[in-house]
Amino acid sequence: MSKILCLNLCYHSNEFVIIIRDYKNYSELISIISRVHKYISTPWLVHNNPISINCSTGIAIYPKDGKTSIQLMKNADIAMYEAKKLGRNQYHFFTEKLNKKVQDIISLTKDMTEALKDNEYELYYQPKVSIKNSKICGVEALIRWNSKNGLVPPNKFIPLAEENNFILQLGDWIVDEALNQYILWKKNGIDLVMSINISAKQISQKNFAKELIKKIDYYEINYSKIDLEITEYMFLENREFTNENLEKLLEKNISISLDDFGTGYSSLSYLKKFPINNLKIDKTFVDDYSTKEGSIFLETIVKMAQALNMRVIAEGIEEEAQLEYLKKISCDQYQGYYFSKPLKAKDLEELYFRIIS
C-alpha cells in the first residue's frame, strides 16, 4: 500500500501534521501511530519534575479522503476530534459517515441558534397529579422545537446544545418563558408549581442561583412555586459552584427535583448530601412494576425517599393498573399519558378549569 497519509495530532491544544508516504498495510500504519503515541507520552523531566502528555490522532488517506492538502488536513482534523472524544492516546480514521455526521452537527448547530431568533421554540406543559386526591398540583415545562422543516425531537437537539454550550442561552429562554407563563396563569386563577428542567452546565455556572433568584423576584413569584428538575449527571459537573447554587436555592425555599432517578450515576449518597426535595422515578422502572423485582425496587425507593422527607413522583404512567399500584405503595404524585400528554399553555388552562368545574 503506497498511499499518502495525513495524520493530525493534537496534544495540550497544540496541533501537528505528519505525512507518511509509504506503508505496506494498515497493520504497519497502526504500528507507526502507536510508536508516535508512545514517544509523545514518554515522561519529560522539567526542573526535576516528570511531565507526561497525551495525544489524539486523526487519520485521512489520499486519495480516498481527499485529493488536495486542504481536504486531507480538514478531514484529518475531523477524525482527530472524534478521537479526542474516545479518550486519551486514541486514534480515529476519517470516513464519509463521520464527515456526514460532522456536517449534520454543524448544520443543526446553526439552525438551533437561528431558531431562537425566529421564535421557533415553544414550551409545552405536562401536569403533575396528586395520587391522593387526583388534583393537578404542578406542571413540568418541556421545550419543543417547531422548525420550518417540522418538529425536531428534544433528544436530537438538547444533547448537542449541552455539548456546544448553547444550552446556557436556551436555558435562559426556557426560564423566562416558564416564569412569564406562571404569571399569566396566576392572573387567570391558576396557581400551580412550575417545574423547570435545568442542565448540569447551567447549575454549575457560578452565578446561576443569584441570577435565577433575581428573575423570580422581578416577576414577584413566591419561591415555593418554583421547582427545578435536575439529573444525576449534575453531580459530576463543577461541584463547587453546583453545591453553592443548590444551597442558595434551598435557602429561598426553591424546591429541587432529582429527575430520572435510577438511570444514570445513581448513588444513595446524593439523597443524603444534597438538598433534594422531590425524587422522580423513571418510566422504565414504573413499567416493570408487575414483576417481583420491579415492585420491590419501586416500594423500596418510595419508602426510602419519604423517610428522608422527599416527595416521590412517578413518571410515564400510561395505565390504570400502574396508578393503582402507586396508590398501594403510597407514592405521592404521578405524571404521564394516562392523565395527560404535554400540552400547549392554552390547552393546559382549558384542562385545568374543566377538571375543577
N, C-alpha and C positions, 0 to 999 in steps of 0.2 A: 504494500500500500504506500504509494508515494504521492501523498496529497499534502498541501499546505494546511497547517493547523494554527489557529489563533487562540491563545489562552489569555484570558483576562483574569488577573489575580488581584485580590483585594485583601489588605490586612491593615487594621487600625486606620481606616478611612483613606489609605493610600492605594492607588491602583497602578498596576504594571501590565504590560502586554508582552507575551513571549510568542515568538513564531517558531514552530517546529516544521521543518521542510520534509524530512524523511523519517518514516517509521513503518515497520513491517506489518503490524496489525494492531488491533485495539488493545490486546494484552500488553504489548510493548508500550503503547501510549499510556495506559493506566500506570504502568511501572514508572515511566518518566514523571508523570504527575505526582505519584506517591513519593518519589525521591525529592522532588521540589518541595513538597509539603514537609517532608521530614527535615530537610535542610533549613527551611524557614523557621520551623518550630524548635530547632535546637536552641537551648538557653544561651543567652549572651550575658557576659559578666560586665556590668556597668557600675563602677565605683564599688566593686566587691559585692554587688547585688545581682543575683541571677534574674534576668528578664526573659520571659517566654512570650512568643507571639504566635498567632494562628492565621491561616489564610483560607479564603474561599475562591474556588476556581470555576470559571465559566468557559465552556469549550464550543468553538464554532469551526466547522471544517469546510475548506474550499474544494470544489465549487458548490457543494450541496447546500451550505448555509449562507452563501454569499459569494459574489464574483468580484467584488471590489473590497478594498481595505476598509472602507467606511462601513459597508454592510457586515463584514466579518466582525469588526470591533463592536458594532452595535449589537449584533446577535450574541457575541460572547459576553457582552455586558448584561444582557437579559438573562442569560444562563447563569452568570455569576451571582446575580441577586437571588435567583432560585436556589442556588447552592447555599447562600447565606441563611435562607430560611430553614435548611436542613440541620444546621448546627455548625460546629467548628470543624475545621480541616476537612471540608466536604468539596466535591466537585459535581458539576452538572452539565450535561450535553444540551446544546440548543436543539430544539425540534420545532417544526411548524405548529404542532399542537400547543407547545409552550408559548410560541410567538403569538398565536391567536388569543391565548388566554391573557397575555400581557396587553394586547391591543384592546381586548374587550374591557379589561380593567381600566385602561386609560380613558376609553370612551364613556364607561359608566361613571367614572370619577367626574368627568366634565359635565355629564348630564345631571348628576346629583347636585352639583353646585348651582347649575343653571335652574334646576327645578325649584330651588329655594327662592330665587329671584322671581320666578314665574308663578309662584303660589300654587305649585302642583301638589304640595304636601297637605294632608288633612288628618285630623285626629278623629278616631272612632272611639266609642266608649262601651266597655263591657261591664254589666252590672255585677256587683258582689252582693250575694244574698245571705241573709241570716238563716241558718238552718233551723233555729228555734221558732221564729215567727214568720218566715218566708218573705220578709220585707227587704227591699233594696236598701243597703246600708252604705254603699260606696260604689265607685266606678273606677275602672282601670283605663287610663288613656293609652291608646295604641295608634302608632303612626301608620299612615297609608300613603303610598306614592301613586297618584293618578297621572302617569306620564302621558305625553302626546301619543305614544305608541301602545298605550294600555297600562293596566295595573302591574307594578313591579313588586314582587313579593318582598316583605321585610327581610327574610332570611338571605336575600340576594344582595341588598344594598347596605343593611346595617353592619354586617361584619367588615365590609370594605370601608365604611365610614369610620369604624373604630380603628381600622388599620392605618388610615391616612389622616386621622385626627379631625376629619370633617364632623365627627360625632359631637365635638365641642360646640361648633356653630349650630348644628342641627338640634343638639340637646337644649341650647338656649331657646330656640324657637319653640320646641315642644313645651318647655316650662312656661313660657309666656302665654302660649295658646291655651294650655290647660288652666292656668290661673285666671285668664280672662273668661274662659268658659264657666268656671266656678262662679264668678261674679254675676255673669248673665243668668245662670240658673237660679242663684240665690234671689235675684230680683224678681224671678218668676215663681218663687216659693219652693224651690228645690234646694235642699241643703245637705248634700252628700259628701262623704270623704272622697277627695280626689287623689287617686294613686298615679304617680308618675314614674316611669321607668328611667333609671339613671345608670349610665355606663360607668365602668371602672375608671376610665380616663377622666370622666367628669368629676367624680367624687375624690379623685386623687390630686385634683388641682388645689393649690394652696388656699385660694380664696373662695372655693366653691360654696361653703356654708355661709360665709359672710354675704356673698352676692345673692344667694337664694333667699336668705332672710330679708335682705333689703327689698327684693321684689315682692315678697309676701307682705311686708309692711306697706309697700306702695299701694298694693291692692286692698289693704286693710282687712286681710283674711285672718281668721283665727288659726293659729299654728296647728291646733289639733285636727283641723280639717284637711291637712296635707299629709300624704303618706308617700314615701319614696321606696320604690322597689329596686333592689339591687340583687346581684347574683353572687354566688360563692367565689367566682373568679376575682371579684373585687379585692378579696383579702390577699391576693398575690401581687397587687399593684403597690404603689408607693404607700407603705404602711404608715409612715409618719404623718403625712397630710391626711390620709384616709381616716385614721384614728381621731385626729384633731377635728376634722369635719363632722364625724359621727357624734362626738361629744358635744360640739356646739349645737347640732341639730337636736340632740336629746334634751339639752338644757332648755330649748324653746318649746319642747313638747311636740316636735315634729316626729311622726312615727316612721319606723324603718321596717320594711318587709323583706325577708330573705326569699327570693323567687327561685323556682325550680329546685327546691331542696332535694338532695339525693342524686342529682345528675352530674355534678361536677366534682369539686375537690372537697367533698363532704367531710366535715370534722366536727365532732360534738364540742370541741373547744371553741369554735366560732360562737356557738349559742351561749357559752359562758362568758367569753371575753368581751364580746361586742354588744352594744346596745340595740338588740333586735326586739321589736315589739310583736311582729307577725311572722309566722312561718307558713310558706306556701308549698304544698305538696304537689310535685309534678304529676301531670296527667298519666305518664307511663306507670306510675305506682298505683294510682287510683284505678286504672284499667285492670290491674292484677288483684283487685280486692276479693274476688271469688275463690282464689286459691288459698290454701292454708298458710303458705309462707307470705303471700301478699297481705292477707288480713292481719297477720301477726305484726308485720312491718308497719302497716298503717296505724294500728292501735297503739303500738309502742311509741311511734312518733307523736301522736296526738297526746298521749298521757305525759310523755317527757316534756313536750313544749308547754303544756298547760301547767305542769309542775314548776316550770321556770317563768310562769306568768306571761306566756305568749299566747296570742290568739292564733288558731290554726285555720288556714284557708285551703280548701281542696280545689285544684284546677281541672278543667276539662271534663266536667260532669255532663254526660250525654244521655244517661238512662235513669229511670226512676229507681231501679234497684240499687244503683250506686248511691243515690241520695238517701235511700232508706238505711243503707249500711252506715253512712256517715252520721245519721241520726243516732244509730245504735251505739257508736263509739264516741258520741258527744263532740263531734267536730263542730267548730264554731260557724264557719261560713263556707260558701262554695261559689264558683263561677263556671260557666260552660254553656254549651248549646242547648242543654235541657231547659234552661231558663231563658237564655237569650244569647245570640251571637253578638259580636261587637257592632254597635250602631252609630250612625251619624248623630250629632248632638240633638237635632230636631226630633229624630225618631226615638231617641232615649227619653226625651222630655215627654213625648206622647205616651210611651210605655209606662212611665212613672205615674202620670196622672190617671191613666186607665186602670192601673193596679190599685191605687188608693181610693178611687171613686166608688 
